[in-house]
Amino acid sequence: MKKLLLATALLSTTLLSGCIVAVSDGEARHHSAWNSTHKENRAKISKLELGASYQAVTSKFGTPDFNEAVSKNGHTYQVLYFATNRKHSDGQITKDECTPLVFKDDQLIGFGQAAVDSYL
């Protein structure tokens, strides 16, 4: 009887030790950081005033997630993209998760996709 109990205990320990499973893609750790950044960027964008200088805006926001520039009809247009709304859980920021800020000759002339579509 003791041998049977001992064998059962050993077998149970071996089988039960594999029952603990931890699954994580790191989302919980990073969720807070990106969510905070996106919220801060949305708050900053809501306070922007058209006509603000490129330097003033970049000093508030820091480095954009994406940056594009084009010369058109003698004017320089620059579009800065800042992450504001996470859509994908892949750990990468894409333009569809950003709000674009449009500058013409270093002056803010609009933000959002409508501004990009209007001017470029």
Backbone as XML, in Angstrom:
<?xml version="1.0"?>
<chain id="A" units="angstrom">
  <residue number="1" name="MET">
    <atom name="N" x="0.816" y="-1.192" z="0.000"/>
    <atom name="CA" x="0.000" y="0.000" z="0.000"/>
    <atom name="C" x="0.867" y="1.266" z="0.000"/>
  </residue>
  <residue number="2" name="LYS">
    <atom name="N" x="1.955" y="1.232" z="0.825"/>
    <atom name="CA" x="2.839" y="2.387" z="0.880"/>
    <atom name="C" x="3.517" y="2.618" z="-0.467"/>
  </residue>
  <residue number="3" name="LYS">
    <atom name="N" x="3.866" y="1.530" z="-1.138"/>
    <atom name="CA" x="4.510" y="1.656" z="-2.448"/>
    <atom name="C" x="3.538" y="2.277" z="-3.449"/>
  </residue>
  <residue number="4" name="LEU">
    <atom name="N" x="2.267" y="1.920" z="-3.372"/>
    <atom name="CA" x="1.260" y="2.469" z="-4.273"/>
    <atom name="C" x="1.069" y="3.962" z="-4.030"/>
  </residue>
  <residue number="5" name="LEU">
    <atom name="N" x="0.999" y="4.362" z="-2.745"/>
    <atom name="CA" x="0.851" y="5.781" z="-2.408"/>
    <atom name="C" x="2.071" y="6.585" z="-2.857"/>
  </residue>
  <residue number="6" name="LEU">
    <atom name="N" x="3.250" y="6.018" z="-2.636"/>
    <atom name="CA" x="4.481" y="6.691" z="-3.040"/>
    <atom name="C" x="4.540" y="6.842" z="-4.557"/>
  </residue>
  <residue number="7" name="ALA">
    <atom name="N" x="4.182" y="5.817" z="-5.280"/>
    <atom name="CA" x="4.176" y="5.873" z="-6.746"/>
    <atom name="C" x="3.158" y="6.897" z="-7.228"/>
  </residue>
  <residue number="8" name="THR">
    <atom name="N" x="1.984" y="6.929" z="-6.604"/>
    <atom name="CA" x="0.936" y="7.895" z="-6.973"/>
    <atom name="C" x="1.409" y="9.325" z="-6.711"/>
  </residue>
  <residue number="9" name="ALA">
    <atom name="N" x="2.046" y="9.536" z="-5.565"/>
    <atom name="CA" x="2.536" y="10.872" z="-5.217"/>
    <atom name="C" x="3.594" y="11.338" z="-6.205"/>
  </residue>
  <residue number="10" name="LEU">
    <atom name="N" x="4.533" y="10.462" z="-6.547"/>
    <atom name="CA" x="5.578" y="10.824" z="-7.502"/>
    <atom name="C" x="4.999" y="11.115" z="-8.884"/>
  </residue>
  <residue number="11" name="LEU">
    <atom name="N" x="4.063" y="10.271" z="-9.305"/>
    <atom name="CA" x="3.440" y="10.462" z="-10.606"/>
    <atom name="C" x="2.620" y="11.745" z="-10.639"/>
  </residue>
  <residue number="12" name="SER">
    <atom name="N" x="1.888" y="12.027" z="-9.569"/>
    <atom name="CA" x="1.073" y="13.247" z="-9.496"/>
    <atom name="C" x="1.946" y="14.491" z="-9.537"/>
  </residue>
  <residue number="13" name="THR">
    <atom name="N" x="3.053" y="14.438" z="-8.797"/>
    <atom name="CA" x="3.960" y="15.589" z="-8.778"/>
    <atom name="C" x="4.511" y="15.867" z="-10.166"/>
  </residue>
  <residue number="14" name="THR">
    <atom name="N" x="4.891" y="14.831" z="-10.864"/>
    <atom name="CA" x="5.427" y="14.984" z="-12.213"/>
    <atom name="C" x="4.380" y="15.518" z="-13.156"/>
  </residue>
  <residue number="15" name="LEU">
    <atom name="N" x="3.173" y="14.992" z="-13.082"/>
    <atom name="CA" x="2.113" y="15.439" z="-13.987"/>
    <atom name="C" x="1.636" y="16.844" z="-13.675"/>
  </residue>
  <residue number="16" name="LEU">
    <atom name="N" x="1.498" y="17.156" z="-12.395"/>
    <atom name="CA" x="0.982" y="18.460" z="-12.007"/>
    <atom name="C" x="1.995" y="19.583" z="-12.201"/>
  </residue>
  <residue number="17" name="SER">
    <atom name="N" x="3.269" y="19.263" z="-12.211"/>
    <atom name="CA" x="4.274" y="20.315" z="-12.372"/>
    <atom name="C" x="4.181" y="20.981" z="-13.744"/>
  </residue>
  <residue number="18" name="GLY">
    <atom name="N" x="3.617" y="20.322" z="-14.721"/>
    <atom name="CA" x="3.465" y="20.894" z="-16.050"/>
    <atom name="C" x="2.172" y="21.652" z="-16.231"/>
  </residue>
  <residue number="19" name="CYS">
    <atom name="N" x="1.385" y="21.813" z="-15.190"/>
    <atom name="CA" x="0.078" y="22.453" z="-15.311"/>
    <atom name="C" x="0.128" y="23.966" z="-15.180"/>
  </residue>
  <residue number="20" name="ILE">
    <atom name="N" x="1.242" y="24.512" z="-14.765"/>
    <atom name="CA" x="1.343" y="25.953" z="-14.608"/>
    <atom name="C" x="1.836" y="26.541" z="-15.926"/>
  </residue>
  <residue number="21" name="VAL">
    <atom name="N" x="1.012" y="27.414" z="-16.491"/>
    <atom name="CA" x="1.348" y="28.009" z="-17.772"/>
    <atom name="C" x="1.228" y="29.526" z="-17.650"/>
  </residue>
  <residue number="22" name="ALA">
    <atom name="N" x="2.255" y="30.224" z="-18.035"/>
    <atom name="CA" x="2.228" y="31.685" z="-18.027"/>
    <atom name="C" x="2.299" y="32.156" z="-19.473"/>
  </residue>
  <residue number="23" name="VAL">
    <atom name="N" x="1.302" y="32.933" z="-19.872"/>
    <atom name="CA" x="1.245" y="33.431" z="-21.237"/>
    <atom name="C" x="1.250" y="34.947" z="-21.204"/>
  </residue>
  <residue number="24" name="SER">
    <atom name="N" x="2.184" y="35.545" z="-21.943"/>
    <atom name="CA" x="2.252" y="37.000" z="-22.009"/>
    <atom name="C" x="2.986" y="37.407" z="-23.271"/>
  </residue>
  <residue number="25" name="ASP">
    <atom name="N" x="2.459" y="38.450" z="-23.914"/>
    <atom name="CA" x="3.167" y="38.995" z="-25.069"/>
    <atom name="C" x="3.810" y="40.326" z="-24.702"/>
  </residue>
  <residue number="26" name="GLY">
    <atom name="N" x="3.867" y="40.609" z="-23.394"/>
    <atom name="CA" x="4.480" y="41.848" z="-22.939"/>
    <atom name="C" x="3.511" y="43.012" z="-22.935"/>
  </residue>
  <residue number="27" name="GLU">
    <atom name="N" x="2.282" y="42.791" z="-23.347"/>
    <atom name="CA" x="1.288" y="43.851" z="-23.475"/>
    <atom name="C" x="1.069" y="44.604" z="-22.164"/>
  </residue>
  <residue number="28" name="ALA">
    <atom name="N" x="0.977" y="43.899" z="-21.055"/>
    <atom name="CA" x="0.688" y="44.543" z="-19.773"/>
    <atom name="C" x="1.784" y="45.518" z="-19.379"/>
  </residue>
  <residue number="29" name="ARG">
    <atom name="N" x="3.024" y="45.176" z="-19.643"/>
    <atom name="CA" x="4.131" y="46.055" z="-19.292"/>
    <atom name="C" x="4.150" y="47.315" z="-20.138"/>
  </residue>
  <residue number="30" name="HIS">
    <atom name="N" x="3.896" y="47.167" z="-21.419"/>
    <atom name="CA" x="4.040" y="48.279" z="-22.345"/>
    <atom name="C" x="2.758" y="49.080" z="-22.522"/>
  </residue>
  <residue number="31" name="HIS">
    <atom name="N" x="1.626" y="48.502" z="-22.169"/>
    <atom name="CA" x="0.341" y="49.172" z="-22.353"/>
    <atom name="C" x="0.336" y="50.540" z="-21.695"/>
  </residue>
  <residue number="32" name="SER">
    <atom name="N" x="0.787" y="50.601" z="-20.469"/>
    <atom name="CA" x="0.775" y="51.845" z="-19.719"/>
    <atom name="C" x="1.641" y="52.908" z="-20.381"/>
  </residue>
  <residue number="33" name="ALA">
    <atom name="N" x="2.826" y="52.538" z="-20.847"/>
    <atom name="CA" x="3.752" y="53.512" z="-21.444"/>
    <atom name="C" x="3.195" y="54.093" z="-22.730"/>
  </residue>
  <residue number="34" name="TRP">
    <atom name="N" x="2.768" y="53.251" z="-23.673"/>
    <atom name="CA" x="2.279" y="53.798" z="-24.938"/>
    <atom name="C" x="0.955" y="54.510" z="-24.754"/>
  </residue>
  <residue number="35" name="ASN">
    <atom name="N" x="0.115" y="54.013" z="-23.859"/>
    <atom name="CA" x="-1.169" y="54.660" z="-23.627"/>
    <atom name="C" x="-0.963" y="56.067" z="-23.070"/>
  </residue>
  <residue number="36" name="SER">
    <atom name="N" x="-0.006" y="56.213" z="-22.180"/>
    <atom name="CA" x="0.309" y="57.515" z="-21.601"/>
    <atom name="C" x="0.859" y="58.472" z="-22.659"/>
  </residue>
  <residue number="37" name="THR">
    <atom name="N" x="1.751" y="57.978" z="-23.496"/>
    <atom name="CA" x="2.325" y="58.799" z="-24.570"/>
    <atom name="C" x="1.239" y="59.261" z="-25.533"/>
  </residue>
  <residue number="38" name="HIS">
    <atom name="N" x="0.367" y="58.361" z="-25.929"/>
    <atom name="CA" x="-0.702" y="58.712" z="-26.866"/>
    <atom name="C" x="-1.634" y="59.752" z="-26.252"/>
  </residue>
  <residue number="39" name="LYS">
    <atom name="N" x="-1.959" y="59.575" z="-25.000"/>
    <atom name="CA" x="-2.838" y="60.529" z="-24.308"/>
    <atom name="C" x="-2.177" y="61.911" z="-24.223"/>
  </residue>
  <residue number="40" name="GLU">
    <atom name="N" x="-0.884" y="61.929" z="-23.897"/>
    <atom name="CA" x="-0.154" y="63.203" z="-23.826"/>
    <atom name="C" x="-0.111" y="63.880" z="-25.193"/>
  </residue>
  <residue number="41" name="ASN">
    <atom name="N" x="0.139" y="63.109" z="-26.248"/>
    <atom name="CA" x="0.177" y="63.684" z="-27.600"/>
    <atom name="C" x="-1.179" y="64.256" z="-27.991"/>
  </residue>
  <residue number="42" name="ARG">
    <atom name="N" x="-2.272" y="63.549" z="-27.674"/>
    <atom name="CA" x="-3.611" y="64.071" z="-27.990"/>
    <atom name="C" x="-3.875" y="65.378" z="-27.244"/>
  </residue>
  <residue number="43" name="ALA">
    <atom name="N" x="-3.459" y="65.435" z="-25.985"/>
    <atom name="CA" x="-3.649" y="66.659" z="-25.200"/>
    <atom name="C" x="-2.851" y="67.817" z="-25.792"/>
  </residue>
  <residue number="44" name="LYS">
    <atom name="N" x="-1.614" y="67.559" z="-26.196"/>
    <atom name="CA" x="-0.782" y="68.610" z="-26.800"/>
    <atom name="C" x="-1.379" y="69.089" z="-28.124"/>
  </residue>
  <residue number="45" name="ILE">
    <atom name="N" x="-1.861" y="68.160" z="-28.934"/>
    <atom name="CA" x="-2.449" y="68.523" z="-30.224"/>
    <atom name="C" x="-3.700" y="69.378" z="-30.019"/>
  </residue>
  <residue number="46" name="SER">
    <atom name="N" x="-4.481" y="69.056" z="-29.005"/>
    <atom name="CA" x="-5.712" y="69.820" z="-28.767"/>
    <atom name="C" x="-5.427" y="71.271" z="-28.391"/>
  </residue>
  <residue number="47" name="LYS">
    <atom name="N" x="-4.206" y="71.554" z="-27.947"/>
    <atom name="CA" x="-3.834" y="72.914" z="-27.544"/>
    <atom name="C" x="-3.057" y="73.670" z="-28.619"/>
  </residue>
  <residue number="48" name="LEU">
    <atom name="N" x="-2.797" y="73.022" z="-29.756"/>
    <atom name="CA" x="-2.036" y="73.674" z="-30.822"/>
    <atom name="C" x="-2.815" y="74.835" z="-31.435"/>
  </residue>
  <residue number="49" name="GLU">
    <atom name="N" x="-2.084" y="75.840" z="-31.818"/>
    <atom name="CA" x="-2.684" y="76.968" z="-32.530"/>
    <atom name="C" x="-2.078" y="77.044" z="-33.921"/>
  </residue>
  <residue number="50" name="LEU">
    <atom name="N" x="-2.926" y="77.220" z="-34.908"/>
    <atom name="CA" x="-2.437" y="77.381" z="-36.272"/>
    <atom name="C" x="-1.526" y="78.600" z="-36.314"/>
  </residue>
  <residue number="51" name="GLY">
    <atom name="N" x="-0.472" y="78.494" z="-37.094"/>
    <atom name="CA" x="0.511" y="79.572" z="-37.181"/>
    <atom name="C" x="1.690" y="79.371" z="-36.247"/>
  </residue>
  <residue number="52" name="ALA">
    <atom name="N" x="1.601" y="78.382" z="-35.353"/>
    <atom name="CA" x="2.735" y="78.103" z="-34.455"/>
    <atom name="C" x="3.951" y="77.711" z="-35.291"/>
  </residue>
  <residue number="53" name="SER">
    <atom name="N" x="5.111" y="78.074" z="-34.812"/>
    <atom name="CA" x="6.331" y="77.763" z="-35.560"/>
    <atom name="C" x="6.708" y="76.291" z="-35.402"/>
  </residue>
  <residue number="54" name="TYR">
    <atom name="N" x="7.423" y="75.804" z="-36.395"/>
    <atom name="CA" x="7.933" y="74.434" z="-36.370"/>
    <atom name="C" x="8.751" y="74.212" z="-35.094"/>
  </residue>
  <residue number="55" name="GLN">
    <atom name="N" x="9.622" y="75.153" z="-34.767"/>
    <atom name="CA" x="10.485" y="75.040" z="-33.586"/>
    <atom name="C" x="9.659" y="74.963" z="-32.302"/>
  </residue>
  <residue number="56" name="ALA">
    <atom name="N" x="8.636" y="75.782" z="-32.174"/>
    <atom name="CA" x="7.806" y="75.773" z="-30.964"/>
    <atom name="C" x="7.087" y="74.433" z="-30.799"/>
  </residue>
  <residue number="57" name="VAL">
    <atom name="N" x="6.583" y="73.903" z="-31.896"/>
    <atom name="CA" x="5.849" y="72.636" z="-31.839"/>
    <atom name="C" x="6.789" y="71.482" z="-31.508"/>
  </residue>
  <residue number="58" name="THR">
    <atom name="N" x="7.933" y="71.419" z="-32.184"/>
    <atom name="CA" x="8.851" y="70.305" z="-31.928"/>
    <atom name="C" x="9.468" y="70.373" z="-30.528"/>
  </residue>
  <residue number="59" name="SER">
    <atom name="N" x="9.572" y="71.560" z="-29.973"/>
    <atom name="CA" x="10.101" y="71.651" z="-28.606"/>
    <atom name="C" x="9.097" y="71.087" z="-27.602"/>
  </residue>
  <residue number="60" name="LYS">
    <atom name="N" x="7.808" y="71.154" z="-27.915"/>
    <atom name="CA" x="6.771" y="70.584" z="-27.033"/>
    <atom name="C" x="6.636" y="69.079" z="-27.219"/>
  </residue>
  <residue number="61" name="PHE">
    <atom name="N" x="6.747" y="68.625" z="-28.452"/>
    <atom name="CA" x="6.491" y="67.220" z="-28.769"/>
    <atom name="C" x="7.723" y="66.338" z="-28.771"/>
  </residue>
  <residue number="62" name="GLY">
    <atom name="N" x="8.863" y="66.889" z="-29.105"/>
    <atom name="CA" x="10.049" y="66.055" z="-29.245"/>
    <atom name="C" x="10.109" y="65.454" z="-30.639"/>
  </residue>
  <residue number="63" name="THR">
    <atom name="N" x="10.770" y="64.332" z="-30.760"/>
    <atom name="CA" x="10.980" y="63.677" z="-32.048"/>
    <atom name="C" x="9.696" y="63.003" z="-32.535"/>
  </residue>
  <residue number="64" name="PRO">
    <atom name="N" x="9.302" y="63.273" z="-33.775"/>
    <atom name="CA" x="8.092" y="62.633" z="-34.307"/>
    <atom name="C" x="8.331" y="61.159" z="-34.618"/>
  </residue>
  <residue number="65" name="ASP">
    <atom name="N" x="7.224" y="60.418" z="-34.709"/>
    <atom name="CA" x="7.323" y="59.013" z="-35.091"/>
    <atom name="C" x="7.629" y="58.872" z="-36.570"/>
  </residue>
  <residue number="66" name="PHE">
    <atom name="N" x="7.149" y="59.807" z="-37.371"/>
    <atom name="CA" x="7.433" y="59.855" z="-38.806"/>
    <atom name="C" x="7.587" y="61.309" z="-39.188"/>
  </residue>
  <residue number="67" name="ASN">
    <atom name="N" x="8.373" y="61.563" z="-40.235"/>
    <atom name="CA" x="8.630" y="62.926" z="-40.686"/>
    <atom name="C" x="8.744" y="62.897" z="-42.205"/>
  </residue>
  <residue number="68" name="GLU">
    <atom name="N" x="7.960" y="63.733" z="-42.868"/>
    <atom name="CA" x="8.010" y="63.808" z="-44.331"/>
    <atom name="C" x="8.091" y="65.274" z="-44.737"/>
  </residue>
  <residue number="69" name="ALA">
    <atom name="N" x="8.727" y="65.531" z="-45.859"/>
    <atom name="CA" x="8.829" y="66.899" z="-46.365"/>
    <atom name="C" x="8.774" y="66.874" z="-47.885"/>
  </residue>
  <residue number="70" name="VAL">
    <atom name="N" x="8.204" y="67.955" z="-48.441"/>
    <atom name="CA" x="8.116" y="68.081" z="-49.890"/>
    <atom name="C" x="8.126" y="69.572" z="-50.238"/>
  </residue>
  <residue number="71" name="SER">
    <atom name="N" x="8.685" y="69.880" z="-51.384"/>
    <atom name="CA" x="8.663" y="71.243" z="-51.886"/>
    <atom name="C" x="7.628" y="71.295" z="-53.001"/>
  </residue>
  <residue number="72" name="LYS">
    <atom name="N" x="6.727" y="72.273" z="-52.938"/>
    <atom name="CA" x="5.631" y="72.357" z="-53.903"/>
    <atom name="C" x="5.294" y="73.827" z="-54.148"/>
  </residue>
  <residue number="73" name="ASN">
    <atom name="N" x="5.313" y="74.234" z="-55.403"/>
    <atom name="CA" x="4.967" y="75.608" z="-55.790"/>
    <atom name="C" x="5.767" y="76.655" z="-55.012"/>
  </residue>
  <residue number="74" name="GLY">
    <atom name="N" x="7.044" y="76.382" z="-54.799"/>
    <atom name="CA" x="7.902" y="77.346" z="-54.119"/>
    <atom name="C" x="7.769" y="77.355" z="-52.601"/>
  </residue>
  <residue number="75" name="HIS">
    <atom name="N" x="7.017" y="76.434" z="-52.044"/>
    <atom name="CA" x="6.844" y="76.348" z="-50.594"/>
    <atom name="C" x="7.343" y="74.992" z="-50.098"/>
  </residue>
  <residue number="76" name="THR">
    <atom name="N" x="7.818" y="74.985" z="-48.861"/>
    <atom name="CA" x="8.243" y="73.738" z="-48.241"/>
    <atom name="C" x="7.156" y="73.277" z="-47.288"/>
  </residue>
  <residue number="77" name="TYR">
    <atom name="N" x="6.688" y="72.052" z="-47.500"/>
    <atom name="CA" x="5.684" y="71.440" z="-46.628"/>
    <atom name="C" x="6.364" y="70.329" z="-45.843"/>
  </residue>
  <residue number="78" name="GLN">
    <atom name="N" x="6.093" y="70.302" z="-44.556"/>
    <atom name="CA" x="6.638" y="69.237" z="-43.721"/>
    <atom name="C" x="5.487" y="68.659" z="-42.901"/>
  </residue>
  <residue number="79" name="VAL">
    <atom name="N" x="5.467" y="67.339" z="-42.817"/>
    <atom name="CA" x="4.428" y="66.654" z="-42.057"/>
    <atom name="C" x="5.110" y="65.824" z="-40.976"/>
  </residue>
  <residue number="80" name="LEU">
    <atom name="N" x="4.745" y="66.106" z="-39.737"/>
    <atom name="CA" x="5.240" y="65.344" z="-38.592"/>
    <atom name="C" x="4.108" y="64.465" z="-38.090"/>
  </residue>
  <residue number="81" name="TYR">
    <atom name="N" x="4.403" y="63.212" z="-37.831"/>
    <atom name="CA" x="3.392" y="62.269" z="-37.357"/>
    <atom name="C" x="3.706" y="61.874" z="-35.918"/>
  </residue>
  <residue number="82" name="PHE">
    <atom name="N" x="2.709" y="62.040" z="-35.039"/>
    <atom name="CA" x="2.854" y="61.662" z="-33.634"/>
    <atom name="C" x="1.803" y="60.625" z="-33.264"/>
  </residue>
  <residue number="83" name="ALA">
    <atom name="N" x="2.233" y="59.584" z="-32.579"/>
    <atom name="CA" x="1.334" y="58.496" z="-32.185"/>
    <atom name="C" x="0.254" y="59.006" z="-31.242"/>
  </residue>
  <residue number="84" name="THR">
    <atom name="N" x="-0.999" y="58.708" z="-31.594"/>
    <atom name="CA" x="-2.126" y="59.156" z="-30.768"/>
    <atom name="C" x="-3.184" y="58.079" z="-30.544"/>
  </residue>
  <residue number="85" name="ASN">
    <atom name="N" x="-3.143" y="56.996" z="-31.303"/>
    <atom name="CA" x="-4.213" y="56.006" z="-31.198"/>
    <atom name="C" x="-3.722" y="54.636" z="-31.664"/>
  </residue>
  <residue number="86" name="ARG">
    <atom name="N" x="-3.396" y="53.793" z="-30.720"/>
    <atom name="CA" x="-2.875" y="52.466" z="-31.071"/>
    <atom name="C" x="-3.989" y="51.592" z="-31.631"/>
  </residue>
  <residue number="87" name="LYS">
    <atom name="N" x="-3.730" y="50.991" z="-32.776"/>
    <atom name="CA" x="-4.705" y="50.118" z="-33.430"/>
    <atom name="C" x="-4.217" y="48.685" z="-33.519"/>
  </residue>
  <residue number="88" name="HIS">
    <atom name="N" x="-2.912" y="48.502" z="-33.556"/>
    <atom name="CA" x="-2.326" y="47.178" z="-33.742"/>
    <atom name="C" x="-1.535" y="46.790" z="-32.489"/>
  </residue>
  <residue number="89" name="SER">
    <atom name="N" x="-1.563" y="45.550" z="-32.141"/>
    <atom name="CA" x="-0.829" y="45.075" z="-30.964"/>
    <atom name="C" x="0.476" y="44.405" z="-31.363"/>
  </residue>
  <residue number="90" name="ASP">
    <atom name="N" x="1.115" y="44.941" z="-32.374"/>
    <atom name="CA" x="2.345" y="44.316" z="-32.869"/>
    <atom name="C" x="3.608" y="44.980" z="-32.327"/>
  </residue>
  <residue number="91" name="GLY">
    <atom name="N" x="3.461" y="46.004" z="-31.496"/>
    <atom name="CA" x="4.620" y="46.672" z="-30.930"/>
    <atom name="C" x="5.250" y="47.707" z="-31.839"/>
  </residue>
  <residue number="92" name="GLN">
    <atom name="N" x="4.719" y="47.876" z="-33.042"/>
    <atom name="CA" x="5.251" y="48.838" z="-34.001"/>
    <atom name="C" x="4.232" y="49.973" z="-34.193"/>
  </residue>
  <residue number="93" name="ILE">
    <atom name="N" x="4.719" y="51.184" z="-34.316"/>
    <atom name="CA" x="3.839" y="52.322" z="-34.594"/>
    <atom name="C" x="3.758" y="52.493" z="-36.100"/>
  </residue>
  <residue number="94" name="THR">
    <atom name="N" x="2.551" y="52.654" z="-36.604"/>
    <atom name="CA" x="2.331" y="52.888" z="-38.027"/>
    <atom name="C" x="1.642" y="54.234" z="-38.198"/>
  </residue>
  <residue number="95" name="LYS">
    <atom name="N" x="1.677" y="54.760" z="-39.411"/>
    <atom name="CA" x="1.102" y="56.086" z="-39.656"/>
    <atom name="C" x="-0.389" y="56.150" z="-39.347"/>
  </residue>
  <residue number="96" name="ASP">
    <atom name="N" x="-1.106" y="55.034" z="-39.522"/>
    <atom name="CA" x="-2.541" y="55.061" z="-39.233"/>
    <atom name="C" x="-2.821" y="55.135" z="-37.725"/>
  </residue>
  <residue number="97" name="GLU">
    <atom name="N" x="-1.777" y="55.069" z="-36.908"/>
    <atom name="CA" x="-1.912" y="55.223" z="-35.464"/>
    <atom name="C" x="-1.444" y="56.613" z="-35.007"/>
  </residue>
  <residue number="98" name="CYS">
    <atom name="N" x="-1.165" y="57.474" z="-35.974"/>
    <atom name="CA" x="-0.608" y="58.798" z="-35.687"/>
    <atom name="C" x="-1.527" y="59.914" z="-36.188"/>
  </residue>
  <residue number="99" name="THR">
    <atom name="N" x="-1.325" y="61.089" z="-35.612"/>
    <atom name="CA" x="-1.975" y="62.306" z="-36.097"/>
    <atom name="C" x="-0.899" y="63.143" z="-36.779"/>
  </residue>
  <residue number="100" name="PRO">
    <atom name="N" x="-1.127" y="63.504" z="-38.055"/>
    <atom name="CA" x="-0.135" y="64.318" z="-38.761"/>
    <atom name="C" x="-0.299" y="65.809" z="-38.446"/>
  </residue>
  <residue number="101" name="LEU">
    <atom name="N" x="0.833" y="66.502" z="-38.342"/>
    <atom name="CA" x="0.860" y="67.961" z="-38.193"/>
    <atom name="C" x="1.489" y="68.505" z="-39.460"/>
  </residue>
  <residue number="102" name="VAL">
    <atom name="N" x="0.808" y="69.436" z="-40.133"/>
    <atom name="CA" x="1.266" y="69.935" z="-41.430"/>
    <atom name="C" x="1.811" y="71.354" z="-41.278"/>
  </residue>
  <residue number="103" name="PHE">
    <atom name="N" x="3.038" y="71.542" z="-41.750"/>
    <atom name="CA" x="3.700" y="72.845" z="-41.728"/>
    <atom name="C" x="3.958" y="73.313" z="-43.148"/>
  </residue>
  <residue number="104" name="LYS">
    <atom name="N" x="3.764" y="74.615" z="-43.358"/>
    <atom name="CA" x="4.105" y="75.241" z="-44.633"/>
    <atom name="C" x="5.099" y="76.341" z="-44.305"/>
  </residue>
  <residue number="105" name="ASP">
    <atom name="N" x="6.295" y="76.225" z="-44.874"/>
    <atom name="CA" x="7.358" y="77.197" z="-44.615"/>
    <atom name="C" x="7.542" y="77.440" z="-43.108"/>
  </residue>
  <residue number="106" name="ASP">
    <atom name="N" x="7.625" y="76.343" z="-42.360"/>
    <atom name="CA" x="7.877" y="76.339" z="-40.912"/>
    <atom name="C" x="6.742" y="76.907" z="-40.056"/>
  </residue>
  <residue number="107" name="GLN">
    <atom name="N" x="5.538" y="77.002" z="-40.598"/>
    <atom name="CA" x="4.378" y="77.452" z="-39.824"/>
    <atom name="C" x="3.302" y="76.371" z="-39.861"/>
  </residue>
  <residue number="108" name="LEU">
    <atom name="N" x="2.713" y="76.068" z="-38.706"/>
    <atom name="CA" x="1.666" y="75.053" z="-38.624"/>
    <atom name="C" x="0.422" y="75.557" z="-39.360"/>
  </residue>
  <residue number="109" name="ILE">
    <atom name="N" x="-0.017" y="74.783" z="-40.361"/>
    <atom name="CA" x="-1.199" y="75.189" z="-41.130"/>
    <atom name="C" x="-2.371" y="74.227" z="-40.939"/>
  </residue>
  <residue number="110" name="GLY">
    <atom name="N" x="-2.147" y="73.119" z="-40.259"/>
    <atom name="CA" x="-3.236" y="72.192" z="-39.999"/>
    <atom name="C" x="-2.734" y="70.903" z="-39.390"/>
  </residue>
  <residue number="111" name="PHE">
    <atom name="N" x="-3.681" y="70.099" z="-38.905"/>
    <atom name="CA" x="-3.328" y="68.786" z="-38.387"/>
    <atom name="C" x="-4.473" y="67.824" z="-38.649"/>
  </residue>
  <residue number="112" name="GLY">
    <atom name="N" x="-4.145" y="66.561" z="-38.663"/>
    <atom name="CA" x="-5.112" y="65.525" z="-39.007"/>
    <atom name="C" x="-5.005" y="65.163" z="-40.477"/>
  </residue>
  <residue number="113" name="GLN">
    <atom name="N" x="-5.622" y="64.050" z="-40.839"/>
    <atom name="CA" x="-5.543" y="63.574" z="-42.212"/>
    <atom name="C" x="-6.166" y="64.549" z="-43.202"/>
  </residue>
  <residue number="114" name="ALA">
    <atom name="N" x="-7.205" y="65.274" z="-42.774"/>
    <atom name="CA" x="-7.847" y="66.263" z="-43.655"/>
    <atom name="C" x="-6.856" y="67.344" z="-44.062"/>
  </residue>
  <residue number="115" name="ALA">
    <atom name="N" x="-5.980" y="67.743" z="-43.156"/>
    <atom name="CA" x="-4.963" y="68.759" z="-43.492"/>
    <atom name="C" x="-3.970" y="68.220" z="-44.504"/>
  </residue>
  <residue number="116" name="VAL">
    <atom name="N" x="-3.556" y="66.978" z="-44.329"/>
    <atom name="CA" x="-2.630" y="66.370" z="-45.306"/>
    <atom name="C" x="-3.298" y="66.306" z="-46.666"/>
  </residue>
  <residue number="117" name="ASP">
    <atom name="N" x="-4.549" y="65.849" z="-46.706"/>
    <atom name="CA" x="-5.275" y="65.721" z="-47.975"/>
    <atom name="C" x="-5.488" y="67.082" z="-48.640"/>
  </residue>
  <residue number="118" name="SER">
    <atom name="N" x="-5.701" y="68.110" z="-47.855"/>
    <atom name="CA" x="-5.958" y="69.457" z="-48.367"/>
    <atom name="C" x="-4.740" y="70.102" z="-49.002"/>
  </residue>
  <residue number="119" name="TYR">
    <atom name="N" x="-3.621" y="69.972" z="-48.307"/>
    <atom name="CA" x="-2.432" y="70.708" z="-48.729"/>
    <atom name="C" x="-1.478" y="69.901" z="-49.588"/>
  </residue>
  <residue number="120" name="LEU">
    <atom name="N" x="-1.529" y="68.606" z="-49.478"/>
    <atom name="CA" x="-0.576" y="67.804" z="-50.242"/>
    <atom name="C" x="-1.380" y="66.896" z="-51.111"/>
  </residue>
</chain>
